[in-house]
Amino acid sequence: MVKYLAPSFTGGSRFTWGLSFRWDYRVQKMKHTTIDSLRKFEGKEVTLAGWLYQSRASGKIQFLIVRDGTGLCQCVVEQGKVPDELFDQLKHLGQESSLTVTGTIRADQRSVGGCELVLSDAQIICPAEGYPITRKPHGVDFLLKNRHLHLRSQRQWCIGKIRHTVVDAIRRFFNDNGFTLIDTPIFTTIIGEDQQTLFEVDYFGRPLHLTQTGQLYLESAAMSFGKVYCFGPTFRAEKSKTRRHLTEFWMVEPEVAFIDLDGLLELAENLVAFIAAAVLQQNRSQFETLSADIAALERIKPPFYRLTYTQAVEILTGPKTRDFLAQQLKDLQNQKQQLENKIAALEEEQKGQIKQWKRDKNAAELIELNSELDEVHTRIENNPKHAQLASEFQWGKDLGGSDETIISQMHDKPIFVTQYPTQAKAFYMKTDRGNEKVVLNFDLLAPAGFGEIIGGSVREDDYDRLVARIKAQGLNVETYNWYLDLRKYGSVPHGGFGLGVERTIAWLTGEKHIRQCIAFPRMMDKIYI
């Protein structure tokens, strides 16, 4: 059995610590303290540099929420403790104005971050007026058009910090387990997945495509290095507007020589468990801000559930799915009623005489509740459709999004589905020599309805069989001559998989749409900046 290391999160390499030391030195030279380190400075005077996130006044006291990229800090400004001119400037300072604030740190568990700064001085660097993204309701299109500013919101900041940890954990997992990073091409002449989802580009008068996967190139590298991976953007010209699809997304793909299907499952299982452990340790406060299901993430430990494709089909077409969806429909209808009651109560409260901060808070909550209600409406509407599709599912088809959703909603940890029909899968997947009707592949489905986050397989290592599969799928054998060479000169059993970064982050954070899980999303019908 292959064992994969789980590097410690408590230390760092000399390279990492070297960077940290230089940055700390620079910060000290600038005489700025970061918000994430304020607990160490209780009772001491510090200076923060950042942006005004929110502010409110209460008589002779102002409360400024300042962000600096590492967190939020409440700054208390008392009239008489600072010059009157500065007090007035701060009172009228616009959201997202840049400034430095100086004051003494004191503990206060009621404040964001558990401490606050009692301000003694401030310097306004660049005042901002009319910042377009306020605490009032904004639609999806508006926020996407203003993505360059929306990134400053707390939700996007939290997701961005979690994404950083996910990417770092992926690299650390593979680097610390003997894998070599291989940078594979973005421009490619070969088809790795569905021919219908290729982006064609003019390459000096010659048609090429944006890569769907680095896998085929990695297979050649695996014959040199043994264990390799690539990590970068991939592209799919898929005409889909679902919450699970982007036209440009990031994927990590390992490829290993001398490995079987069981070894691939273990590798994928350990990678996902490692990522979950990393974000739980380093981003717990961000998960709390996002109201993510931390208890569910704590269950992400091996072993994961395992089903064959045939077993999955039996579940979909049997009474278990019928009963599950019937109960789910009842639960959704109850949830709908509760949400409608909450919305009605808040809307009634908005008609009354309430303070502006409360009105703004209610408005923000109404946005969330109405968004949740829309999601529930959609699920209620789709429930009978999904039930019918499941009951009519025929062995031999690939699992669709609704099928994956049903299977994953039935489990509280990720689920491996293995050995799909040969006719439904790519030419490079190795057939099961004991049952030629299926291939030695797997999908890993994230629980709670998030569906596929990993797809992988053992690769066909027999030259003649691979040629036959390429021809059977109507592809040009000559285009794959270099790929076929790998089966002529020292072929070995090998395999790998691809993990979609945005889908994984959506699952970890509980985001409904993966457009929130990348800074600048590319979608079929929306591309603004």
N, C-alpha and C positions, 0 to 999 in steps of 0.2 A: 504494500500500500504506500502511495506517495504521501509524504508529509510536507505541509507548507508552513513556513514560519509565520509567527504573528509578532512583528517588531514592536518594541515598547513605544508608548506614546509619551513617556516621561522624559526622554532625553532627545538628543539631536546629534547629527554628525558634526565633525569639526567644521565642515563647510557651512552648515546651517548656523552654528554658534558664531562663526566668524562674521557672517552677515548681520546677525543680531547685535554683536558687539559694535560693529561699525555704525549701525543705525542708532543704537542707544547713545553712542558718543555724539552723533550728529544732533540728536534731540537735545541732549544736555547743552551742546554748544548754542542751540537756538533758544534754550531756556523754556521749552514747552514740555508740558507733561501730557500724556495721553489719558483719555477718560478710563480706559480699561485697567489702568494701574492706580486709580485714585485711592483705593482702600489702603495702600501703603503710605499715604501721605496725610492721614487723619491728624488734624490739629496743626498742619503746616500750610504755608502759603505756596500756591502753585499758579502757573499761567497755562491756560488752555487756548488752543487756536482751532477755530472751526466755523460752523455756520449756525445761524439761528433757526432752529427747527420749529419751535412754537413759543408763544409768549402769552401771558395774561397778567392783568394788573388787579390788585385788590387794595384800594385805598393808597396808603403810603408804601406799599410793598409791591414789587414786580417779581414775577417768576419767569425766568427765561430758560427754555430747554435748548441746550447747545449740543450739537453733534460734531464729531471730529473724524469720523470714519472708523473709530474703534468702539463707539457706544454713545449713549446719551447721558447728559448731566444737567440736573436742575441747578440753576444759579439764582440765588436770592438777592434782590437789590432793594435795600431799604433807603427811603428818603431821609436825607440828613447824614447818611453814612458815606455818600458819594456827592460830588458837586451837583448842584441843581441842574446845570446845563447837560451833564452826562445823563442824569436821571431822566430828563425830558427826551434826549436823543434815543435812549434805549426804549422808552415807552412807545415811541413812534417808529421804531426800527422794523422794517419789513421782513417777512419770512424769507429765509435763505440768504440774508445778508451775511457777509463774512466778517469775522471779528476775533479779537483776542480778549479773554477775560482773566482777571487776576483776583484771587481771594483765598480764603482759608477753607480747608476741607473739614466737614463735620459729618459724622454718621447720622443717617436718618433712614430707617427701613421703609418709610412711606414714600421716599423719593425713588425715582428710577435709578437703578444701579446700587441702591442702598446707602448712598451718601450724596451730599450736595455741597455746592461752593457758595460761601457767603462773599459776595462780590465787594471788592474795594476799589477796583479800577477796571476800565475796559477801553479798547481801541477799536473803532469801526474801520475796517479795511475797505470794504466795498459795499455800500448800502444797496439793497434790492427793493424794487417797488413792483407791485402787480404780479408777483410770482403766480403762474397760471394754475399750478396744482395745489389747491387749497384743501381744507378739511371738508368741504362741501362735496356732494356726489359728482362723480365723473364717470362717463361711459368708457367701455373698452377701447373703442376707436380713438377717443381723445387721449387716453393714456398711452396707446401705442404710438400715436403721432408725436407725443411728448416723452418718448421713452428716454431720451437723453437727460430729462429732468426727473422722470418717474423713478429712475434708479436710486434716487435719494430717499425714497420713502422707506419706512421701517420694514415693511414686508419684503420689498425687493432687496433691501440690504441684508436681511436675515437669510434669504434664499441664496444670495451671492456669497455670503460667508460659508454657508453649508456646502455650496458647490465647490468652493476653494478647498475645503477639507476633503470632499469626495475625490477630487482630482489628485490631491496630494496623496491620499490613502491608496489610490489605484497605483500610482507610480511607485510608492514605497513598497507595496505588496510585491509587485513584480521585480523591482530592483533588488529587494532583499531576499528573493527566492530564486536568484540565479538566471533571470531572464535578461536578454539584451534588447534594447530599444532599437527598432528599425524604422526609419522614416520612409513610408511608401508613397508612391506618386499620387498627386491629385488629378492630373491628366492621365487618362488610360485608354488603351485600345481594346480592352477586353470587357466582357460582361460578367459580373460576379453574381448578380441577382436577376431580377426580372428585367427583360429587355425593354418593357414598356415604361419603366421608370428611369430611364437614362436621360441626363441632361447633355445635349449635344452642343459642342462649341467648335468654332472655326479656329483651327490651329495652323496659321499660315497657309490657308487654303486647303487644309486637310481636316476632315471631320474627326474629332476626338470626343471623349466623354468625361464628365466629372465623375470621380470615383464613387462607386457604391460601397466598396469595401477594399481594404488592403490585403485581404486574406490570401489571394492567389500569389501575390508577391511574397508574403510572409512564408508561404510554404517553401519557396526556394531558399529563403534565409534560414528556416528551421533546419534544412539539410546541411547548413554550414555551422550554425551556432547551437543547435539543439533545442533551446527554449527562447523564443523571441516574442515581442509584442510591438504593435504600432498604436499610436494614440493621436487622433486628429479629426478634422471635420470630414463628414461624408454627405453625399447628396442623393436625393431621390425625387424624381419628377413625378411624384404620386399625386394624382388629382383628388386629394382628400382634405376635408376641412374639419376632421374630427379633432378632439382634444389631445389625441395621442400622436399627431403627425406634425412634423416640420419638414421643410424641403432641404434644410441644412441643419445637421445635428452632429454632435461629437460622439465618437465611439472608440472604445479600447478593444483591441483584438489580440489575444495571445494565440500562439501556435506552437505546438510541442511535438517533437519527434519521439517515436517509441511510446505511444500512449494509446489507451483504449477508451471506450465510452465511459466505463466506471471511473477511470482516472480523470476524464474531462469533467464529470459531475462533481468529483471531489474538489477539483481546482476551482470551478465556478462557485461552489458552496463556500469554500474558504475565503474566496475573494469578497463575496457579498457580505459574509459575516464580519470580515475585517473592516469593510467600509462602514457597516452599521455601528461597530464598536468605536470606530474613530469619530464619527459625527456625534455619537452619544457623549463621548468624553469631552470633545472640544466645542460642541455647539448646543449644549443643553439649554442655555438661556435663549438662544434663537428659536429652538423648537418650542419653548414655553411661550414666546411671543407669538408664534404662528399657531398656537393651540394645537400642535401636532400630537399624535397618539404616542407618547413616549413609552408607555407600557408595552405597546405592540412592537416597537422597535427593540425593546429589551429582550423580546422572544426570538430575535433573529440570530439563532445559533444553530450549528449543525446538530443533528441531521435534518435536512429539509424533507418534505414529502416527495414521494416518487410514484408516478403513474405512467403506464404505457399509454400510447395513443388509443389503443383498443379499449383499455379500461376507462379512459376519459370519455370515449364515445358511448360506452355502456352507461356511464353516469348521466351524460347529457340526455340520452333517449329513455332513461328509466324513471321510476317513481321518485327517486331521491331528488332529482332536479324539479320535477313537477311540484312536489310538496314544498321544496325550498322556495320556489318562486311564488307559490300561493301565499306562503307565510310572509315573504318579503313584501308582497303587494299590500297586505294588511298593515304591516309595519310602516310602509311608506305613506299610506293614507292617514294613519295616526299622526305621523310626523308632519304631514301637510297641514292638518288641522291645528296642531300646536304652533306651527310657524305663522299661520294666518292669524291666530289669536294674538301672538306677540306683535305682529305687524300692526294689527288694528289698535292695540293698546298704545303703541308708540305714536302712531299717527294721531290718535286722540290727544295724547299728551302734547304733541307739537302744536295743536290748536290753542293751547292754554298759554298763560303767562309764565314763562320759564326763562331762566338766564340764558344768555347767548351760548356760553360754553356747553350747557346742557342740550340746547337745541342742535348745536353742531355734533355733539356726541350721538344724539339720537339719529341724526341724519346719516352719520357714518354707519351706525348699527343697522339702520333700515336698508342701506345698500347691501350689507352682508346678508341680512335676513332674506331680502328679495332675491339675491343671487342664489342662496341656498334653496329658496322656494322654487326657483326656476329649475334648479338641478333635480329637485324632488318631482316636479311636474314631468320633466323629461323621463325620469326613471319609471314613473307610473305609466306614462304613455308607451315606453319601450318594453315594459314587463311582459305583456301578452305576446308581443312580437318576438322577443327573445325566447319565450316559452315555446312558441310554434316552431321557430328555427331549430331549437334544441331537439324537440320531439321528432322532427323530420330529418335530422342530420343523417347523412349517409356515409358509411365507412369509405374512405378513399379521398374525401375532400380535406383540404387544409382547415384547421380550426380558424374560425373567424373571430373578430373582436368581441362579439357578444358571447361566443362560446368560451373564450378565455376569461371574460368577465365572470361568467357563472361559476366556472371551476375555481377561480381565484377567490371569489366571495365565500366559497364554502370552506376555506382554509385560513388559519391564523398565522401561517408562515409560508415562505415561498414554496412553490410546487414545481418539480421537474416533470415534464411530459416527454416521454422518449419514444423512439421508433415509430416515426410517422410513415405513411404510405410512400413508396418510392415514386409513384406517379405525381405526387403533390410537391416534391422537393427538388432542389437544384441538382444539376448533373454531377457535381463534385462530391456528393455525399455517398459514402460507402454503403452498399447493400449488406443486410444481415445475411451472412452465408448460410445460416440455418433457416432463413425465411426471406426469400428474395423479394417478397411483396413490401418489405419495410426497409428503411435505412437506419443506420446507427447514428441517430441525431437526437437533439433535445431542444426544447424551449424551457426557459425558467420563467414562471409566472409569478409576479408579485401579488401578495394577498390583498384583500379588501377591494377587489375589482380593478386593480391597476393593470393587470394583464402582463404581456410579455416584456421582459427587460433584457433577456439574453437569448440568443439563438446560436446553436453550434452543432458540430458533427465531427465524427471520424471521417477523414477524406479518403476517397477511392484511390488506392495505391497500385492497382493493377492496370497496366497500360491498355490492354485490349478492351477491358470493361469500360475504362474512362472514354476511349474513343467512341465506343458504341453509345454511351450516354450523351456525349456531345452531339453526335449525329441525330440521335433520337429527339433532341430538343431543338433541332433545326439550326444549330450554330455551325460556323465555319471552322473546321478542324485546323486549317492552316493558321488561323489566328492564335491558336493555343499550342503551337509547336513547341515553344519554349516551356510551357507548363507541362506538356507531355514528356519532355526530356527528363523531368524529375522522376518519372516512372521508368525510365530506361537506364538511368545511371544511379544505382544504389537506392532504389525505392524502399521505404520502410513504413510501417503503420504510423500514422500521425493524425493530429486533429487540433481543433481550436474552436473559438467562439467569439462573438461580439457582444459587448455590453453597451447599451445606449445610455449615455450619461444623463440626458434630460429626463428620460422616462424613469431612471433610477431616482433622481432627485425629486420628481413629482411624487413618486411613491413614498419616499422618506419623509417629505414635508407635508403630504396630504393635499398637494396642489391638484386641482381638477384639470388644468390645462398646462401642457408642457411649455407653452409660450412664456410662462412665468419663470421657467427654469434655465433660461439663457439670457444674457444681457440684451442682445439685439436679435430677436427671433425672425426667422424667415419662413413665411407661410404662403400657401398657394394664392390666397386672395389678399394678403396684406404684407407690404414691404415698404416701410416709410423712411427709415434712416439707415 
